């Protein structure tokens, strides 16, 4: 199973860490692909600055297909 968590700050990263911790405790990590996707890698560019929903979908799909 692939889980992609997206966020523009440390809140999403802490959520990702919590999901990983729970998965480890329940021994669910063997078939788990957990990805944190930083949606604001730079102050001048990020997911919310993309031109339209189509571009956002392309970027998100590329993370899912990685």
PQR file of N, CA, C, O and H, with PARSE charges and radii, in Angstrom:
ATOM      1  N   UNK A   1       0.842  -1.164   0.000 -0.4000 1.5000
ATOM      2  CA  UNK A   1       0.000   0.000   0.000 -0.0000 2.0000
ATOM      3  C   UNK A   1       0.892   1.232   0.000  0.5500 1.7000
ATOM      4  O   UNK A   1       1.914   1.275   0.684 -0.5500 1.4000
ATOM      5  N   UNK A   2       0.495   2.218  -0.767 -0.4000 1.5000
ATOM      6  CA  UNK A   2       1.240   3.470  -0.815 -0.0000 2.0000
ATOM      7  C   UNK A   2       0.387   4.562  -0.179  0.5500 1.7000
ATOM      8  O   UNK A   2      -0.780   4.737  -0.532 -0.5500 1.4000
ATOM      9  H   UNK A   2      -0.335   2.183  -1.323  0.4000 1.0000
ATOM     10  N   UNK A   3       0.979   5.292   0.760 -0.4000 1.5000
ATOM     11  CA  UNK A   3       0.319   6.430   1.398 -0.0000 2.0000
ATOM     12  C   UNK A   3       1.187   7.650   1.144  0.5500 1.7000
ATOM     13  O   UNK A   3       2.377   7.648   1.462 -0.5500 1.4000
ATOM     14  H   UNK A   3       1.926   5.150   1.047  0.4000 1.0000
ATOM     15  N   UNK A   4       0.594   8.698   0.569 -0.4000 1.5000
ATOM     16  CA  UNK A   4       1.300   9.948   0.338 -0.0000 2.0000
ATOM     17  C   UNK A   4       0.682  11.005   1.241  0.5500 1.7000
ATOM     18  O   UNK A   4      -0.522  11.254   1.190 -0.5500 1.4000
ATOM     19  H   UNK A   4      -0.372   8.700   0.311  0.4000 1.0000
ATOM     20  N   UNK A   5       1.520  11.624   2.067 -0.4000 1.5000
ATOM     21  CA  UNK A   5       1.077  12.703   2.949 -0.0000 2.0000
ATOM     22  C   UNK A   5       1.684  13.989   2.415  0.5500 1.7000
ATOM     23  O   UNK A   5       2.902  14.094   2.267 -0.5500 1.4000
ATOM     24  H   UNK A   5       2.498  11.422   2.108  0.4000 1.0000
ATOM     25  N   UNK A   6       0.834  14.968   2.127 -0.4000 1.5000
ATOM     26  CA  UNK A   6       1.318  16.250   1.613 -0.0000 2.0000
ATOM     27  C   UNK A   6       1.024  17.347   2.617  0.5500 1.7000
ATOM     28  O   UNK A   6       0.001  17.333   3.302 -0.5500 1.4000
ATOM     29  H   UNK A   6      -0.155  14.883   2.247  0.4000 1.0000
ATOM     30  N   UNK A   7       1.937  18.291   2.689 -0.4000 1.5000
ATOM     31  CA  UNK A   7       1.750  19.439   3.572 -0.0000 2.0000
ATOM     32  C   UNK A   7       2.799  20.480   3.219  0.5500 1.7000
ATOM     33  O   UNK A   7       3.758  20.200   2.500 -0.5500 1.4000
ATOM     34  H   UNK A   7       2.768  18.302   2.133  0.4000 1.0000
ATOM     35  N   UNK A   8       2.600  21.675   3.734 -0.4000 1.5000
ATOM     36  CA  UNK A   8       3.545  22.754   3.460 -0.0000 2.0000
ATOM     37  C   UNK A   8       4.354  23.127   4.698  0.5500 1.7000
ATOM     38  O   UNK A   8       4.973  24.191   4.739 -0.5500 1.4000
ATOM     39  H   UNK A   8       1.821  21.901   4.319  0.4000 1.0000
ATOM     40  N   UNK A   9       4.353  22.272   5.689 -0.4000 1.5000
ATOM     41  CA  UNK A   9       5.098  22.600   6.896 -0.0000 2.0000
ATOM     42  C   UNK A   9       5.433  21.376   7.713  0.5500 1.7000
ATOM     43  O   UNK A   9       5.286  20.241   7.257 -0.5500 1.4000
ATOM     44  H   UNK A   9       3.851  21.408   5.656  0.4000 1.0000
ATOM     45  N   UNK A  10       5.886  21.623   8.929 -0.4000 1.5000
ATOM     46  CA  UNK A  10       6.314  20.522   9.789 -0.0000 2.0000
ATOM     47  C   UNK A  10       5.144  19.720  10.349  0.5500 1.7000
ATOM     48  O   UNK A  10       5.341  18.598  10.816 -0.5500 1.4000
ATOM     49  H   UNK A  10       6.005  22.545   9.299  0.4000 1.0000
ATOM     50  N   UNK A  11       3.948  20.262  10.313 -0.4000 1.5000
ATOM     51  CA  UNK A  11       2.780  19.522  10.797 -0.0000 2.0000
ATOM     52  C   UNK A  11       2.570  18.231  10.032  0.5500 1.7000
ATOM     53  O   UNK A  11       2.313  17.184  10.626 -0.5500 1.4000
ATOM     54  H   UNK A  11       3.788  21.174   9.934  0.4000 1.0000
ATOM     55  N   UNK A  12       2.679  18.305   8.724 -0.4000 1.5000
ATOM     56  CA  UNK A  12       2.529  17.114   7.889 -0.0000 2.0000
ATOM     57  C   UNK A  12       3.634  16.110   8.111  0.5500 1.7000
ATOM     58  O   UNK A  12       3.404  14.902   8.060 -0.5500 1.4000
ATOM     59  H   UNK A  12       2.888  19.155   8.241  0.4000 1.0000
ATOM     60  N   UNK A  13       4.834  16.606   8.356 -0.4000 1.5000
ATOM     61  CA  UNK A  13       5.962  15.715   8.623 -0.0000 2.0000
ATOM     62  C   UNK A  13       5.754  14.971   9.937  0.5500 1.7000
ATOM     63  O   UNK A  13       6.101  13.795  10.043 -0.5500 1.4000
ATOM     64  H   UNK A  13       5.021  17.587   8.397  0.4000 1.0000
ATOM     65  N   UNK A  14       5.190  15.647  10.942 -0.4000 1.5000
ATOM     66  CA  UNK A  14       4.915  14.969  12.214 -0.0000 2.0000
ATOM     67  C   UNK A  14       3.780  13.961  12.060  0.5500 1.7000
ATOM     68  O   UNK A  14       3.794  12.917  12.711 -0.5500 1.4000
ATOM     69  H   UNK A  14       4.908  16.602  10.856  0.4000 1.0000
ATOM     70  N   UNK A  15       2.799  14.256  11.211 -0.4000 1.5000
ATOM     71  CA  UNK A  15       1.731  13.292  10.923 -0.0000 2.0000
ATOM     72  C   UNK A  15       2.326  12.062  10.250  0.5500 1.7000
ATOM     73  O   UNK A  15       1.965  10.934  10.585 -0.5500 1.4000
ATOM     74  H   UNK A  15       2.787  15.105  10.682  0.4000 1.0000
ATOM     75  N   UNK A  16       3.224  12.272   9.314 -0.4000 1.5000
ATOM     76  CA  UNK A  16       3.882  11.169   8.619 -0.0000 2.0000
ATOM     77  C   UNK A  16       4.658  10.304   9.618  0.5500 1.7000
ATOM     78  O   UNK A  16       4.606   9.076   9.550 -0.5500 1.4000
ATOM     79  H   UNK A  16       3.518  13.189   9.042  0.4000 1.0000
ATOM     80  N   UNK A  17       5.368  10.941  10.534 -0.4000 1.5000
ATOM     81  CA  UNK A  17       6.122  10.202  11.551 -0.0000 2.0000
ATOM     82  C   UNK A  17       5.189   9.394  12.441  0.5500 1.7000
ATOM     83  O   UNK A  17       5.518   8.270  12.821 -0.5500 1.4000
ATOM     84  H   UNK A  17       5.411  11.938  10.589  0.4000 1.0000
ATOM     85  N   UNK A  18       4.041   9.946  12.775 -0.4000 1.5000
ATOM     86  CA  UNK A  18       3.070   9.236  13.610 -0.0000 2.0000
ATOM     87  C   UNK A  18       2.487   8.035  12.869  0.5500 1.7000
ATOM     88  O   UNK A  18       2.329   6.964  13.455 -0.5500 1.4000
ATOM     89  H   UNK A  18       3.774  10.859  12.466  0.4000 1.0000
ATOM     90  N   UNK A  19       2.169   8.204  11.595 -0.4000 1.5000
ATOM     91  CA  UNK A  19       1.666   7.085  10.789 -0.0000 2.0000
ATOM     92  C   UNK A  19       2.711   5.974  10.738  0.5500 1.7000
ATOM     93  O   UNK A  19       2.380   4.797  10.875 -0.5500 1.4000
ATOM     94  H   UNK A  19       2.297   9.075  11.120  0.4000 1.0000
ATOM     95  N   UNK A  20       3.967   6.352  10.540 -0.4000 1.5000
ATOM     96  CA  UNK A  20       5.041   5.356  10.506 -0.0000 2.0000
ATOM     97  C   UNK A  20       5.175   4.639  11.847  0.5500 1.7000
ATOM     98  O   UNK A  20       5.363   3.423  11.883 -0.5500 1.4000
ATOM     99  H   UNK A  20       4.236   7.309  10.428  0.4000 1.0000
ATOM    100  N   UNK A  21       5.080   5.378  12.938 -0.4000 1.5000
ATOM    101  CA  UNK A  21       5.178   4.784  14.270 -0.0000 2.0000
ATOM    102  C   UNK A  21       4.059   3.773  14.512  0.5500 1.7000
ATOM    103  O   UNK A  21       4.308   2.675  15.010 -0.5500 1.4000
ATOM    104  H   UNK A  21       4.928   6.366  12.908  0.4000 1.0000
ATOM    105  N   UNK A  22       2.843   4.138  14.163 -0.4000 1.5000
ATOM    106  CA  UNK A  22       1.701   3.230  14.336 -0.0000 2.0000
ATOM    107  C   UNK A  22       1.864   1.996  13.452  0.5500 1.7000
ATOM    108  O   UNK A  22       1.608   0.875  13.890 -0.5500 1.4000
ATOM    109  H   UNK A  22       2.640   5.030  13.759  0.4000 1.0000
ATOM    110  N   UNK A  23       2.286   2.204  12.217 -0.4000 1.5000
ATOM    111  CA  UNK A  23       2.486   1.074  11.301 -0.0000 2.0000
ATOM    112  C   UNK A  23       3.559   0.126  11.833  0.5500 1.7000
ATOM    113  O   UNK A  23       3.421  -1.093  11.729 -0.5500 1.4000
ATOM    114  H   UNK A  23       2.495   3.115  11.861  0.4000 1.0000
ATOM    115  N   UNK A  24       4.624   0.684  12.402 -0.4000 1.5000
ATOM    116  CA  UNK A  24       5.678  -0.156  12.984 -0.0000 2.0000
ATOM    117  C   UNK A  24       5.156  -0.965  14.166  0.5500 1.7000
ATOM    118  O   UNK A  24       5.442  -2.157  14.280 -0.5500 1.4000
ATOM    119  H   UNK A  24       4.736   1.674  12.487  0.4000 1.0000
ATOM    120  N   UNK A  25       4.392  -0.322  15.043 -0.4000 1.5000
ATOM    121  CA  UNK A  25       3.853  -1.005  16.225 -0.0000 2.0000
ATOM    122  C   UNK A  25       2.909  -2.135  15.838  0.5500 1.7000
ATOM    123  O   UNK A  25       2.858  -3.171  16.501 -0.5500 1.4000
ATOM    124  H   UNK A  25       4.160   0.646  14.950  0.4000 1.0000
ATOM    125  N   UNK A  26       2.165  -1.927  14.760 -0.4000 1.5000
ATOM    126  CA  UNK A  26       1.200  -2.939  14.322 -0.0000 2.0000
ATOM    127  C   UNK A  26       1.789  -3.884  13.275  0.5500 1.7000
ATOM    128  O   UNK A  26       1.085  -4.718  12.705 -0.5500 1.4000
ATOM    129  H   UNK A  26       2.206  -1.086  14.221  0.4000 1.0000
ATOM    130  N   UNK A  27       3.083  -3.739  13.035 -0.4000 1.5000
ATOM    131  CA  UNK A  27       3.812  -4.577  12.069 -0.0000 2.0000
ATOM    132  C   UNK A  27       3.162  -4.553  10.681  0.5500 1.7000
ATOM    133  O   UNK A  27       2.933  -5.592  10.061 -0.5500 1.4000
ATOM    134  H   UNK A  27       3.655  -3.062  13.497  0.4000 1.0000
ATOM    135  N   UNK A  28       2.878  -3.355  10.223 -0.4000 1.5000
ATOM    136  CA  UNK A  28       2.232  -3.167   8.921 -0.0000 2.0000
ATOM    137  C   UNK A  28       3.183  -2.590   7.875  0.5500 1.7000
ATOM    138  O   UNK A  28       2.750  -2.205   6.789 -0.5500 1.4000
ATOM    139  H   UNK A  28       3.063  -2.511  10.726  0.4000 1.0000
ATOM    140  N   UNK A  29       4.461  -2.529   8.193 -0.4000 1.5000
ATOM    141  CA  UNK A  29       5.387  -1.827   7.302 -0.0000 2.0000
ATOM    142  C   UNK A  29       5.933  -2.674   6.161  0.5500 1.7000
ATOM    143  O   UNK A  29       6.552  -2.136   5.243 -0.5500 1.4000
ATOM    144  H   UNK A  29       4.812  -2.842   9.075  0.4000 1.0000
ATOM    145  N   UNK A  30       5.721  -3.976   6.198 -0.4000 1.5000
ATOM    146  CA  UNK A  30       6.298  -4.838   5.163 -0.0000 2.0000
ATOM    147  C   UNK A  30       5.829  -4.455   3.759  0.5500 1.7000
ATOM    148  O   UNK A  30       6.614  -4.482   2.811 -0.5500 1.4000
ATOM    149  H   UNK A  30       5.218  -4.413   6.944  0.4000 1.0000
ATOM    150  N   UNK A  31       4.568  -4.104   3.628 -0.4000 1.5000
ATOM    151  CA  UNK A  31       4.015  -3.758   2.316 -0.0000 2.0000
ATOM    152  C   UNK A  31       3.546  -2.305   2.278  0.5500 1.7000
ATOM    153  O   UNK A  31       2.636  -1.959   1.524 -0.5500 1.4000
ATOM    154  H   UNK A  31       3.930  -4.082   4.398  0.4000 1.0000
ATOM    155  N   UNK A  32       4.172  -1.462   3.093 -0.4000 1.5000
ATOM    156  CA  UNK A  32       3.772  -0.059   3.177 -0.0000 2.0000
ATOM    157  C   UNK A  32       4.844   0.824   2.554  0.5500 1.7000
ATOM    158  O   UNK A  32       6.026   0.718   2.880 -0.5500 1.4000
ATOM    159  H   UNK A  32       4.911  -1.744   3.705  0.4000 1.0000
ATOM    160  N   UNK A  33       4.414   1.683   1.665 -0.4000 1.5000
ATOM    161  CA  UNK A  33       5.291   2.677   1.058 -0.0000 2.0000
ATOM    162  C   UNK A  33       4.764   4.037   1.501  0.5500 1.7000
ATOM    163  O   UNK A  33       3.762   4.519   0.972 -0.5500 1.4000
ATOM    164  H   UNK A  33       3.453   1.769   1.400  0.4000 1.0000
ATOM    165  N   UNK A  34       5.432   4.651   2.463 -0.4000 1.5000
ATOM    166  CA  UNK A  34       4.992   5.909   3.059 -0.0000 2.0000
ATOM    167  C   UNK A  34       5.845   7.042   2.493  0.5500 1.7000
ATOM    168  O   UNK A  34       7.072   7.020   2.591 -0.5500 1.4000
ATOM    169  H   UNK A  34       6.245   4.259   2.893  0.4000 1.0000
ATOM    170  N   UNK A  35       5.177   8.034   1.897 -0.4000 1.5000
ATOM    171  CA  UNK A  35       5.872   9.145   1.248 -0.0000 2.0000
ATOM    172  C   UNK A  35       5.388  10.461   1.845  0.5500 1.7000
ATOM    173  O   UNK A  35       4.186  10.710   1.933 -0.5500 1.4000
ATOM    174  H   UNK A  35       4.180   8.052   1.817  0.4000 1.0000
ATOM    175  N   UNK A  36       6.344  11.305   2.257 -0.4000 1.5000
ATOM    176  CA  UNK A  36       6.021  12.676   2.656 -0.0000 2.0000
ATOM    177  C   UNK A  36       6.361  13.586   1.482  0.5500 1.7000
ATOM    178  O   UNK A  36       7.487  13.573   0.983 -0.5500 1.4000
ATOM    179  H   UNK A  36       7.321  11.103   2.186  0.4000 1.0000
ATOM    180  N   UNK A  37       5.396  14.368   1.049 -0.4000 1.5000
ATOM    181  CA  UNK A  37       5.539  15.245  -0.108 -0.0000 2.0000
ATOM    182  C   UNK A  37       5.475  16.682   0.379  0.5500 1.7000
ATOM    183  O   UNK A  37       4.409  17.158   0.770 -0.5500 1.4000
ATOM    184  H   UNK A  37       4.481  14.379   1.455  0.4000 1.0000
ATOM    185  N   UNK A  38       6.610  17.380   0.360 -0.4000 1.5000
ATOM    186  CA  UNK A  38       6.661  18.777   0.784 -0.0000 2.0000
ATOM    187  C   UNK A  38       6.033  19.641  -0.306  0.5500 1.7000
ATOM    188  O   UNK A  38       6.605  19.796  -1.385 -0.5500 1.4000
ATOM    189  H   UNK A  38       7.476  16.994   0.043  0.4000 1.0000
ATOM    190  N   UNK A  39       4.877  20.195  -0.030 -0.4000 1.5000
ATOM    191  CA  UNK A  39       4.167  20.960  -1.058 -0.0000 2.0000
ATOM    192  C   UNK A  39       4.591  22.431  -1.107  0.5500 1.7000
ATOM    193  O   UNK A  39       4.043  23.209  -1.889 -0.5500 1.4000
ATOM    194  H   UNK A  39       4.412  20.070   0.846  0.4000 1.0000
ATOM    195  N   UNK A  40       5.558  22.808  -0.281 -0.4000 1.5000
ATOM    196  CA  UNK A  40       6.095  24.172  -0.330 -0.0000 2.0000
ATOM    197  C   UNK A  40       7.616  24.110  -0.183  0.5500 1.7000
ATOM    198  O   UNK A  40       8.161  24.501   0.849 -0.5500 1.4000
ATOM    199  H   UNK A  40       6.003  22.176   0.354  0.4000 1.0000
ATOM    200  N   UNK A  41       8.307  23.610  -1.232 -0.4000 1.5000
ATOM    201  CA  UNK A  41       9.754  23.434  -1.133 -0.0000 2.0000
ATOM    202  C   UNK A  41      10.532  24.748  -1.096  0.5500 1.7000
ATOM    203  O   UNK A  41      11.698  24.770  -0.700 -0.5500 1.4000
ATOM    204  H   UNK A  41       7.865  23.292  -2.070  0.4000 1.0000
ATOM    205  N   UNK A  42       9.892  25.836  -1.507 -0.4000 1.5000
ATOM    206  CA  UNK A  42      10.550  27.133  -1.557 -0.0000 2.0000
ATOM    207  C   UNK A  42       9.480  28.193  -1.351  0.5500 1.7000
ATOM    208  O   UNK A  42       8.330  27.983  -1.738 -0.5500 1.4000
ATOM    209  H   UNK A  42       8.946  25.818  -1.829  0.4000 1.0000
ATOM    210  N   UNK A  43       9.823  29.314  -0.757 -0.4000 1.5000
ATOM    211  CA  UNK A  43       8.832  30.366  -0.522 -0.0000 2.0000
ATOM    212  C   UNK A  43       8.202  30.877  -1.812  0.5500 1.7000
ATOM    213  O   UNK A  43       7.052  31.317  -1.803 -0.5500 1.4000
ATOM    214  H   UNK A  43      10.757  29.484  -0.442  0.4000 1.0000
ATOM    215  N   UNK A  44       8.930  30.827  -2.912 -0.4000 1.5000
ATOM    216  CA  UNK A  44       8.408  31.334  -4.171 -0.0000 2.0000
ATOM    217  C   UNK A  44       7.695  30.304  -5.018  0.5500 1.7000
ATOM    218  O   UNK A  44       7.129  30.635  -6.060 -0.5500 1.4000
ATOM    219  H   UNK A  44       9.864  30.470  -2.919  0.4000 1.0000
ATOM    220  N   UNK A  45       7.719  29.049  -4.578 -0.4000 1.5000
ATOM    221  CA  UNK A  45       7.089  28.006  -5.384 -0.0000 2.0000
ATOM    222  C   UNK A  45       6.526  26.925  -4.483  0.5500 1.7000
ATOM    223  O   UNK A  45       7.153  26.518  -3.505 -0.5500 1.4000
ATOM    224  H   UNK A  45       8.179  28.779  -3.732  0.4000 1.0000
ATOM    225  N   UNK A  46       5.357  26.479  -4.821 -0.4000 1.5000
ATOM    226  CA  UNK A  46       4.736  25.396  -4.071 -0.0000 2.0000
ATOM    227  C   UNK A  46       3.469  24.931  -4.752  0.5500 1.7000
ATOM    228  O   UNK A  46       3.056  25.466  -5.781 -0.5500 1.4000
ATOM    229  H   UNK A  46       4.848  26.811  -5.616  0.4000 1.0000
ATOM    230  N   UNK A  47       2.876  23.947  -4.167 -0.4000 1.5000
ATOM    231  CA  UNK A  47       1.670  23.332  -4.709 -0.0000 2.0000
ATOM    232  C   UNK A  47       0.569  24.366  -4.941  0.5500 1.7000
ATOM    233  O   UNK A  47      -0.091  24.344  -5.980 -0.5500 1.4000
ATOM    234  H   UNK A  47       3.211  23.513  -3.331  0.4000 1.0000
ATOM    235  N   UNK A  48       0.366  25.265  -3.986 -0.4000 1.5000
ATOM    236  CA  UNK A  48      -0.705  26.256  -4.105 -0.0000 2.0000
ATOM    237  C   UNK A  48      -0.398  27.345  -5.125  0.5500 1.7000
ATOM    238  O   UNK A  48      -1.295  28.095  -5.511 -0.5500 1.4000
ATOM    239  H   UNK A  48       0.902  25.282  -3.141  0.4000 1.0000
ATOM    240  N   UNK A  49       0.849  27.447  -5.569 -0.4000 1.5000
ATOM    241  CA  UNK A  49       1.222  28.438  -6.574 -0.0000 2.0000
ATOM    242  C   UNK A  49       1.157  27.894  -7.999  0.5500 1.7000
ATOM    243  O   UNK A  49       1.450  28.619  -8.949 -0.5500 1.4000
ATOM    244  H   UNK A  49       1.578  26.839  -5.256  0.4000 1.0000
ATOM    245  N   UNK A  50       0.783  26.646  -8.153 -0.4000 1.5000
ATOM    246  CA  UNK A  50       0.700  26.066  -9.495 -0.0000 2.0000
ATOM    247  C   UNK A  50      -0.461  26.690 -10.252  0.5500 1.7000
ATOM    248  O   UNK A  50      -1.434  27.153  -9.657 -0.5500 1.4000
ATOM    249  H   UNK A  50       0.546  26.057  -7.381  0.4000 1.0000
ATOM    250  N   UNK A  51      -0.338  26.695 -11.590 -0.4000 1.5000
ATOM    251  CA  UNK A  51      -1.277  27.469 -12.405 -0.0000 2.0000
ATOM    252  C   UNK A  51      -2.714  26.966 -12.389  0.5500 1.7000
ATOM    253  O   UNK A  51      -3.645  27.764 -12.493 -0.5500 1.4000
ATOM    254  H   UNK A  51       0.453  26.319 -12.073  0.4000 1.0000
ATOM    255  N   UNK A  52      -2.913  25.641 -12.259 -0.4000 1.5000
ATOM    256  CA  UNK A  52      -4.280  25.122 -12.277 -0.0000 2.0000
ATOM    257  C   UNK A  52      -4.334  23.726 -11.651  0.5500 1.7000
ATOM    258  O   UNK A  52      -3.309  23.141 -11.297 -0.5500 1.4000
ATOM    259  H   UNK A  52      -2.157  24.992 -12.174  0.4000 1.0000
ATOM    260  N   UNK A  53      -5.550  23.216 -11.526 -0.4000 1.5000
ATOM    261  CA  UNK A  53      -5.743  21.896 -10.916 -0.0000 2.0000
ATOM    262  C   UNK A  53      -5.097  20.781 -11.731  0.5500 1.7000
ATOM    263  O   UNK A  53      -4.671  19.768 -11.178 -0.5500 1.4000
ATOM    264  H   UNK A  53      -6.382  23.691 -11.813  0.4000 1.0000
ATOM    265  N   UNK A  54      -5.024  20.970 -13.040 -0.4000 1.5000
ATOM    266  CA  UNK A  54      -4.401  19.950 -13.891 -0.0000 2.0000
ATOM    267  C   UNK A  54      -2.918  19.786 -13.541  0.5500 1.7000
ATOM    268  O   UNK A  54      -2.420  18.665 -13.437 -0.5500 1.4000
ATOM    269  H   UNK A  54      -5.370  21.794 -13.490  0.4000 1.0000
ATOM    270  N   UNK A  55      -2.225  20.899 -13.363 -0.4000 1.5000
ATOM    271  CA  UNK A  55      -0.809  20.832 -12.990 -0.0000 2.0000
ATOM    272  C   UNK A  55      -0.651  20.201 -11.607  0.5500 1.7000
ATOM    273  O   UNK A  55       0.252  19.392 -11.389 -0.5500 1.4000
ATOM    274  H   UNK A  55      -2.630  21.810 -13.447  0.4000 1.0000
ATOM    275  N   UNK A  56      -1.530  20.573 -10.676 -0.4000 1.5000
ATOM    276  CA  UNK A  56      -1.484  19.987  -9.332 -0.0000 2.0000
ATOM    277  C   UNK A  56      -1.689  18.474  -9.397  0.5500 1.7000
ATOM    278  O   UNK A  56      -0.989  17.720  -8.720 -0.5500 1.4000
ATOM    279  H   UNK A  56      -2.263  21.229 -10.853  0.4000 1.0000
ATOM    280  N   UNK A  57      -2.645  18.036 -10.210 -0.4000 1.5000
ATOM    281  CA  UNK A  57      -2.923  16.602 -10.344 -0.0000 2.0000
ATOM    282  C   UNK A  57      -1.727  15.868 -10.938  0.5500 1.7000
ATOM    283  O   UNK A  57      -1.406  14.759 -10.511 -0.5500 1.4000
ATOM    284  H   UNK A  57      -3.213  18.649 -10.760  0.4000 1.0000
ATOM    285  N   UNK A  58      -1.071  16.472 -11.911 -0.4000 1.5000
ATOM    286  CA  UNK A  58       0.109  15.847 -12.520 -0.0000 2.0000
ATOM    287  C   UNK A  58       1.218  15.651 -11.494  0.5500 1.7000
ATOM    288  O   UNK A  58       1.840  14.590 -11.442 -0.5500 1.4000
ATOM    289  H   UNK A  58      -1.332  17.373 -12.258  0.4000 1.0000
ATOM    290  N   UNK A  59       1.463  16.670 -10.681 -0.4000 1.5000
ATOM    291  CA  UNK A  59       2.514  16.582  -9.660 -0.0000 2.0000
ATOM    292  C   UNK A  59       2.145  15.542  -8.610  0.5500 1.7000
ATOM    293  O   UNK A  59       2.981  14.728  -8.219 -0.5500 1.4000
ATOM    294  H   UNK A  59       0.957  17.532 -10.723  0.4000 1.0000
ATOM    295  N   UNK A  60       0.900  15.566  -8.156 -0.4000 1.5000
ATOM    296  CA  UNK A  60       0.460  14.606  -7.146 -0.0000 2.0000
ATOM    297  C   UNK A  60       0.523  13.181  -7.699  0.5500 1.7000
ATOM    298  O   UNK A  60       0.969  12.266  -7.007 -0.5500 1.4000
ATOM    299  H   UNK A  60       0.220  16.228  -8.474  0.4000 1.0000
ATOM    300  N   UNK A  61       0.082  12.994  -8.932 -0.4000 1.5000
ATOM    301  CA  UNK A  61       0.140  11.663  -9.550 -0.0000 2.0000
ATOM    302  C   UNK A  61       1.571  11.176  -9.711  0.5500 1.7000
ATOM    303  O   UNK A  61       1.837   9.981  -9.590 -0.5500 1.4000
ATOM    304  H   UNK A  61      -0.281  13.738  -9.494  0.4000 1.0000
ATOM    305  N   UNK A  62       2.489  12.089  -9.983 -0.4000 1.5000
ATOM    306  CA  UNK A  62       3.889  11.670 -10.102 -0.0000 2.0000
ATOM    307  C   UNK A  62       4.412  11.171  -8.761  0.5500 1.7000
ATOM    308  O   UNK A  62       5.236  10.257  -8.722 -0.5500 1.4000
ATOM    309  H   UNK A  62       2.273  13.060 -10.082  0.4000 1.0000
ATOM    310  N   UNK A  63       3.946  11.758  -7.661 -0.4000 1.5000
ATOM    311  CA  UNK A  63       4.331  11.261  -6.331 -0.0000 2.0000
ATOM    312  C   UNK A  63       3.731   9.882  -6.088  0.5500 1.7000
ATOM    313  O   UNK A  63       4.403   9.000  -5.554 -0.5500 1.4000
ATOM    314  H   UNK A  63       3.277  12.500  -7.692  0.4000 1.0000
ATOM    315  N   UNK A  64       2.486   9.691  -6.470 -0.4000 1.5000
ATOM    316  CA  UNK A  64       1.845   8.387  -6.290 -0.0000 2.0000
ATOM    317  C   UNK A  64       2.510   7.307  -7.130  0.5500 1.7000
ATOM    318  O   UNK A  64       2.588   6.150  -6.716 -0.5500 1.4000
ATOM    319  H   UNK A  64       1.940  10.408  -6.904  0.4000 1.0000
ATOM    320  N   UNK A  65       2.985   7.683  -8.302 -0.4000 1.5000
ATOM    321  CA  UNK A  65       3.586   6.713  -9.215 -0.0000 2.0000
ATOM    322  C   UNK A  65       5.089   6.558  -9.044  0.5500 1.7000
ATOM    323  O   UNK A  65       5.728   5.829  -9.803 -0.5500 1.4000
ATOM    324  H   UNK A  65       2.921   8.622  -8.639  0.4000 1.0000
ATOM    325  N   UNK A  66       5.653   7.233  -8.062 -0.4000 1.5000
ATOM    326  CA  UNK A  66       7.112   7.152  -7.861 -0.0000 2.0000
ATOM    327  C   UNK A  66       7.520   5.821  -7.269  0.5500 1.7000
ATOM    328  O   UNK A  66       8.706   5.587  -7.037 -0.5500 1.4000
ATOM    329  H   UNK A  66       5.133   7.825  -7.446  0.4000 1.0000
TER
END
